[in-house]
Amino acid sequence: YIANFYDYAQHSVGTLWNAQLRPLWISLNLAYNYEMRGHRERLTQDAHGQYQQSALVQNTHAVSFEVSYRIPYLAGLNTTWALQWRNADSNTLYQKTYRYDYQTMTYFGGISYEF
């Protein structure tokens, strides 16, 4: 038993850039976010699962890009394409129960109608 196993402090900072290309009805978004999660009493583990003396820290970086196009002749109709890359790493080696280090990429495409 480890007291306060689920307690953590999390801090994040990020930025968003947006460009509106009015004559072309295109909107571009580029975003970056950094997040650090520090667990108060969850200890790191070596490759065999033995607890170490340091507290677990996880760092995550995320970058996303989005393009939206408003179809000018069909009022309220929009198309959107989005892509996000995310990378997380930690200072623990044992990851058979829970994965702290990972890399993922997601994408999305869709059509929306506002009425």
N, C-alpha and C positions, 0 to 999 in steps of 0.2 A: 504494500500500500504506500502510495506517495501522496501526501497531503497537497492540496491545491494543484493537482496534476493538470487541470484544464484552465487555470488562470494564466492570462498573458496580457501584455501591453502591446498595442499595435499602433504604428505611426506610418503615415504615407504622405507623399508629396508628388505632385504631378503637374503637367502642363497640357494645354490644348491649343492647337493652332487651327484657325478656320479661315477659309477663303471662299468668297462668294463670287462666282463668275457670272455676273448678271446677264450679259447679252446671250450667254449660252445656257442659262438656267441650270448651272452646275454648282454644287456645293462640295467642298473638299474639307475633310477633318483629319488631322493627324494628332495623336495623343500619346503621351508617355506617362507612366506611373511607376514609382518606386515605393515598396512597402517593406517594413521591417517588423517582424513579430518576435518578441522576446518572451519566452515562457519563464515564469517566476521560479517554479520548482520542478519542471519537467527536465530531467537530466538527459544529457547526450548518452549514446550507447556506442560501444565499439562494434566491429564487424560481426562479433559473435553474440551480441545482445547484452553484454555486461554493461551495467551503468558506470558512467564516468563522473567526475566531480563538477563538470561545467554545465551550465544551464543551456537549454536548446534555444537557438536563434535561427530564424528562417528569413531569407531575403528574397523578394520577388520583384522582377522587372516585367512590365507589360508595355507593348507598343501596339497601337491600333491605327488603322487607316480606313476611312469611309468616303465613298463617292455617292452623291445623290443627284438625280436628274429629274427635274420637274418637266413633264411633257407639256409644252406650251399650248398646244391646240386642244388638249383634253383637260380642262380645268379640274384640279384636285387629284390628278393621277401622278404618282411619283414612283421612281425606281431607285433602289438603294443596293449598293454592294459594299460589304465590309469584310475586313480581315484583321485578326488579332493574333499576336505572338506573345506567349507568356513563358517566363523561365523562373523557376524557384530553386534555391539551393539552401542547404542548412549545414550545421556543424556536427551532425550525427551520421554515423555510418550504417547502423542497423535499420533496414527499411522493409522488412518482411511483413510487418503488421500494418504499417502506415507509410505511405510514400511522401517524404518531405522534399526530395529533389526530383523535379520533373520539368519537362518542356512540352508545351502544347501549342497548337495552331488551330484556330477556328476560322470559318468563313461563313458568309451569309449573303444571300441575294434575294431580293423580293420586290413586290409591287404593292403599293398602298394607294388607297383612294380616300380622300377627305371630302365629306359632304356636309 
